[in-house]
């Protein structure tokens, strides 16, 4: 079984990884980190240039993956990592559709009410649009 785990540096994402490791001990895991170029502050992009900021975010993803590999050291299946650039929900859905992914696991940030309506939810969008089953870990 090939499982995609969406990973950022949030507690819900780490919980999603822990869930995948405990519930699917022999599955092949792909840890996907999405660098969101639209989430770059004006000051950062204006001072360094958007390309430099994205490169910096990719370097941060490498550090994130190093920590994830440590947590998955005893995992029986393979663990691979991928970094892509784009809108997080769209990239997770597209990656699952374009690769041999059987299941997606994402963390929930637990937004509700007005903030959920105004900001949307990556987990909700992935759940609605993914071509495979999705587990949202809270």
Backbone bond lengths (Angstrom), bond angles and torsions (degrees), N, CA, C in turn:
res aa  C-N    CA-C-N  psi(-1)  N-CA   C-N-CA  omega(-1)  CA-C   N-CA-C  phi
1 X - - - 1.457 - - 1.521 108.81 -
2 X 1.321 116.27 135.39 1.463 122.60 178.54 1.522 108.98 -106.90
3 X 1.327 115.18 120.35 1.457 120.87 -176.74 1.524 109.91 -118.27
4 X 1.315 114.71 133.31 1.457 122.10 176.01 1.522 108.55 -100.02
5 X 1.325 116.98 125.95 1.459 122.17 175.79 1.521 107.62 -114.78
6 X 1.330 116.25 117.79 1.460 120.84 176.81 1.522 107.53 -77.04
7 X 1.326 116.11 124.48 1.464 119.64 -172.69 1.517 111.12 -127.96
8 X 1.324 114.53 121.35 1.459 120.66 166.61 1.527 104.94 -125.41
9 X 1.294 118.01 -172.15 1.462 119.15 -176.69 1.526 111.29 -95.65
10 X 1.332 116.84 48.29 1.466 121.11 177.63 1.526 109.21 -113.45
11 X 1.300 116.62 156.95 1.464 120.54 178.08 1.529 112.15 -59.78
12 X 1.343 118.93 -44.15 1.471 118.00 177.71 1.528 113.34 -59.43
13 X 1.322 117.85 -35.08 1.463 120.37 178.64 1.525 110.67 -69.13
14 X 1.332 116.48 -40.29 1.470 119.23 176.57 1.535 109.95 -65.20
15 X 1.322 116.53 -37.49 1.470 119.96 175.69 1.526 110.81 -62.31
16 X 1.337 117.14 -38.13 1.466 121.15 178.05 1.530 110.21 -63.33
17 X 1.328 116.43 -41.41 1.461 119.55 178.04 1.526 110.55 -63.85
18 X 1.330 116.69 -45.59 1.467 120.19 179.38 1.526 110.92 -60.99
19 X 1.310 116.48 -39.70 1.467 121.17 177.40 1.528 110.19 -61.47
20 X 1.315 117.21 -47.35 1.464 121.17 -179.98 1.526 110.63 -60.92
21 X 1.310 116.90 -41.90 1.464 120.34 -179.54 1.524 111.93 -65.52
22 X 1.328 116.48 -38.79 1.473 119.03 -177.11 1.528 112.77 -81.33
23 X 1.321 117.73 -36.81 1.467 120.69 -176.19 1.529 113.58 -86.21
24 X 1.307 116.88 -23.42 1.466 121.46 -177.24 1.536 109.48 -131.57
25 X 1.333 117.26 66.07 1.469 120.60 -171.85 1.526 114.70 -65.01
26 X 1.314 118.94 -21.62 1.461 120.50 -178.42 1.528 112.85 -110.60
27 X 1.308 117.51 2.09 1.468 120.87 -177.84 1.521 110.80 -73.48
28 X 1.327 115.27 155.07 1.462 120.59 171.46 1.522 107.11 -84.60
29 X 1.325 116.31 124.65 1.460 121.72 -176.96 1.521 110.50 -106.91
30 X 1.315 115.16 136.59 1.458 121.55 168.95 1.520 106.06 -114.29
31 X 1.317 116.31 120.26 1.462 121.71 177.11 1.521 106.81 -96.03
32 X 1.322 115.47 118.51 1.464 121.32 -175.76 1.523 109.97 -111.97
33 X 1.327 114.94 123.68 1.468 120.79 174.79 1.522 107.62 -114.03
34 X 1.318 115.68 130.80 1.457 120.90 -179.81 1.526 109.29 -108.09
35 X 1.311 115.52 122.26 1.461 121.47 173.14 1.514 106.07 -87.51
36 X 1.308 115.69 116.98 1.462 121.21 -177.08 1.531 109.29 -93.23
37 X 1.337 118.03 105.13 1.464 119.38 -178.38 1.523 112.43 -68.43
38 X 1.325 116.62 -17.60 1.464 120.49 -179.87 1.518 111.49 -82.51
39 X 1.323 115.90 -7.78 1.452 121.56 -177.55 1.534 111.37 -98.39
40 X 1.316 116.55 6.01 1.453 121.70 -179.32 1.521 108.41 -81.66
41 X 1.328 116.12 130.85 1.461 120.68 -179.47 1.519 111.57 -67.58
42 X 1.320 115.67 151.78 1.463 119.98 -179.85 1.519 111.60 -58.23
43 X 1.321 116.79 -40.88 1.460 120.65 -178.54 1.509 112.16 -62.78
44 X 1.331 116.71 -43.25 1.460 120.64 -179.87 1.520 110.72 -62.47
45 X 1.326 116.69 -51.89 1.457 121.00 -175.65 1.528 110.96 -67.09
46 X 1.325 117.19 -38.60 1.457 120.05 -178.29 1.523 110.88 -67.83
47 X 1.334 116.41 -37.74 1.458 120.32 -175.94 1.534 112.18 -78.89
48 X 1.321 116.95 -44.14 1.459 121.02 -174.29 1.524 113.98 -106.13
49 X 1.318 117.88 -18.79 1.456 121.17 -173.61 1.518 109.92 93.76
50 X 1.318 116.73 141.07 1.462 121.62 -175.15 1.523 111.88 -60.05
51 X 1.340 117.92 -38.40 1.461 120.85 -179.88 1.504 112.66 -62.01
52 X 1.314 116.89 -40.79 1.462 121.33 179.00 1.519 110.73 -65.89
53 X 1.314 117.57 -40.02 1.458 121.29 179.57 1.523 110.19 -65.81
54 X 1.315 118.02 -41.86 1.465 120.93 177.73 1.526 110.04 -62.65
55 X 1.334 117.46 -41.15 1.468 120.60 176.99 1.532 110.79 -61.70
56 X 1.305 115.68 -40.54 1.466 120.61 177.63 1.533 110.61 -62.81
57 X 1.323 116.56 -41.82 1.465 121.45 178.65 1.529 110.84 -65.98
58 X 1.320 117.38 -34.38 1.472 120.99 175.94 1.534 110.05 -64.61
59 X 1.335 116.25 -40.02 1.465 119.91 177.54 1.530 110.64 -63.44
60 X 1.326 116.49 -39.89 1.465 120.51 176.60 1.530 110.27 -63.02
61 X 1.336 117.04 -36.03 1.463 120.72 177.90 1.521 110.51 -63.69
62 X 1.331 117.52 -37.58 1.462 120.64 177.84 1.527 110.81 -60.87
63 X 1.323 116.51 -40.20 1.469 120.71 177.38 1.532 110.50 -66.52
64 X 1.306 116.63 -39.88 1.461 122.41 177.13 1.528 110.11 -60.22
65 X 1.321 116.20 -45.07 1.458 120.78 -180.00 1.526 111.90 -66.42
66 X 1.320 117.58 -34.25 1.466 119.67 177.73 1.532 109.92 -62.03
67 X 1.318 116.44 -42.92 1.459 120.83 177.31 1.528 110.33 -64.45
68 X 1.317 116.86 -41.98 1.468 121.20 179.53 1.528 110.83 -63.02
69 X 1.314 116.86 -40.61 1.471 120.00 179.29 1.530 110.73 -63.75
70 X 1.338 116.51 -37.36 1.468 120.11 176.44 1.526 110.18 -62.03
71 X 1.315 116.78 -44.70 1.467 120.82 179.92 1.525 111.75 -65.91
72 X 1.333 116.87 -28.23 1.461 121.22 -177.42 1.535 112.38 -99.88
73 X 1.311 117.44 16.61 1.468 121.23 -174.31 1.523 112.98 -56.30
74 X 1.326 118.18 -35.19 1.458 121.42 -177.82 1.531 113.40 -93.92
75 X 1.307 117.11 5.98 1.473 120.95 -178.29 1.527 110.22 -67.12
76 X 1.331 116.42 133.30 1.468 121.52 -176.88 1.523 113.21 -74.21
77 X 1.326 117.63 -33.60 1.465 121.27 -179.54 1.518 110.80 -84.55
78 X 1.316 115.23 178.59 1.462 119.52 177.97 1.530 110.15 -78.17
79 X 1.314 115.34 154.46 1.462 121.70 175.55 1.521 107.11 -130.33
80 X 1.331 115.29 115.75 1.459 120.26 176.82 1.520 108.67 -117.87
81 X 1.318 115.35 159.20 1.462 120.08 -178.40 1.518 109.58 -127.10
82 X 1.316 114.28 147.47 1.461 121.47 177.85 1.524 108.69 -141.24
83 X 1.320 116.02 138.95 1.458 121.75 172.72 1.514 107.66 -120.11
84 X 1.326 115.98 129.65 1.458 121.62 177.35 1.520 108.57 -128.67
85 X 1.303 116.16 161.86 1.461 122.23 179.93 1.517 108.44 -114.75
86 X 1.340 116.39 130.12 1.455 120.66 177.70 1.513 111.76 156.12
87 X 1.316 115.37 -165.08 1.467 121.67 177.46 1.540 107.61 -76.82
88 X 1.328 118.69 125.58 1.461 121.38 -171.53 1.522 115.80 -52.45
89 X 1.305 119.28 -52.50 1.465 120.43 -177.20 1.524 111.10 -61.67
90 X 1.302 116.59 -45.75 1.468 120.88 -178.90 1.526 110.74 -62.30
91 X 1.321 117.09 -42.58 1.464 120.35 -177.94 1.525 111.71 -67.11
92 X 1.326 117.47 -38.70 1.472 120.51 177.95 1.525 109.79 -63.88
93 X 1.320 116.58 -47.18 1.469 121.26 -179.97 1.524 110.33 -62.75
94 X 1.326 116.95 -46.45 1.461 120.24 -179.20 1.529 111.44 -63.07
95 X 1.325 116.90 -41.51 1.462 119.94 -179.87 1.526 110.07 -62.49
96 X 1.320 116.63 -43.82 1.470 120.11 178.97 1.525 110.99 -62.43
97 X 1.322 117.28 -38.07 1.464 121.23 -178.42 1.525 112.32 -73.02
98 X 1.320 117.11 -34.10 1.461 121.05 -173.24 1.523 113.68 -92.11
99 X 1.316 117.20 -7.54 1.458 121.39 -178.32 1.526 108.82 -124.76
100 X 1.293 116.23 170.88 1.468 120.83 -176.52 1.530 110.47 -82.34
101 X 1.328 116.11 62.88 1.464 121.61 -178.72 1.524 108.70 -96.92
102 X 1.335 115.78 132.96 1.464 121.35 -179.98 1.522 113.21 -100.32
103 X 1.335 116.67 -21.39 1.469 120.63 -173.87 1.527 107.67 -159.43
104 X 1.325 116.76 143.77 1.465 122.31 177.25 1.520 108.11 -116.95
105 X 1.330 115.34 138.00 1.466 120.60 175.58 1.525 107.77 -124.64
106 X 1.333 115.91 126.14 1.464 122.31 179.76 1.517 109.55 -130.29
107 X 1.304 115.33 154.64 1.457 120.65 173.51 1.511 109.35 -89.46
108 X 1.333 115.27 152.62 1.462 120.74 177.72 1.517 108.31 -105.74
109 X 1.302 115.36 134.80 1.456 118.81 176.28 1.521 111.54 -83.92
110 X 1.311 116.06 -5.62 1.453 119.79 174.22 1.505 115.56 69.67
111 X 1.311 118.12 25.94 1.463 119.62 176.68 1.515 109.55 -69.56
112 X 1.319 115.27 148.78 1.451 118.72 176.22 1.525 108.58 -146.43
113 X 1.304 115.25 171.20 1.461 120.42 175.00 1.510 113.08 61.70
114 X 1.330 115.42 -138.64 1.454 122.17 -173.31 1.526 112.03 -63.14
115 X 1.342 118.24 -40.40 1.464 118.57 -178.01 1.516 110.77 -63.65
116 X 1.334 118.34 -34.63 1.467 121.22 178.22 1.525 110.32 -67.93
117 X 1.316 116.95 -40.42 1.460 120.71 -179.87 1.520 110.53 -68.00
118 X 1.332 117.32 -43.93 1.454 120.95 -176.50 1.519 112.79 -75.24
119 X 1.326 117.41 -41.51 1.449 121.20 -173.62 1.516 113.63 -94.17
120 X 1.324 116.46 -17.49 1.451 118.99 -175.23 1.515 110.08 74.19
121 X 1.287 116.44 -177.52 1.451 120.08 -178.88 1.524 109.07 -145.76
122 X 1.323 115.05 123.74 1.459 119.37 177.85 1.519 109.39 -60.03
123 X 1.326 117.08 -46.88 1.468 120.27 -178.77 1.525 111.33 -60.23
124 X 1.311 116.97 -42.16 1.462 119.80 -179.74 1.533 111.23 -64.99
125 X 1.309 117.02 -43.90 1.459 120.75 -179.78 1.526 110.62 -64.48
126 X 1.323 116.93 -43.29 1.461 119.95 178.00 1.523 109.75 -61.50
127 X 1.331 117.08 -43.47 1.462 121.19 -179.63 1.525 111.37 -60.14
128 X 1.322 116.69 -41.40 1.462 120.30 -178.53 1.520 113.42 -74.36
129 X 1.327 118.33 -31.42 1.465 120.22 -169.78 1.521 115.62 -109.43
130 X 1.303 118.10 -13.39 1.464 119.42 -176.44 1.525 111.05 -66.88
131 X 1.330 116.80 143.99 1.454 121.37 -179.04 1.546 112.95 -82.80
132 X 1.317 116.45 0.70 1.464 121.93 -178.04 1.530 108.23 -133.01
133 X 1.337 117.90 167.26 1.472 119.02 177.68 1.530 111.65 -59.94
134 X 1.334 114.52 148.09 1.461 121.63 -179.45 1.520 109.03 -127.53
135 X 1.323 116.42 134.55 1.457 121.97 172.19 1.517 107.87 -110.94
136 X 1.326 116.70 127.36 1.452 122.74 176.58 1.516 107.16 -104.13
137 X 1.328 116.64 121.49 1.453 122.07 -177.88 1.520 109.00 -101.32
138 X 1.349 113.80 128.92 1.477 119.95 179.66 1.497 110.67 -109.45
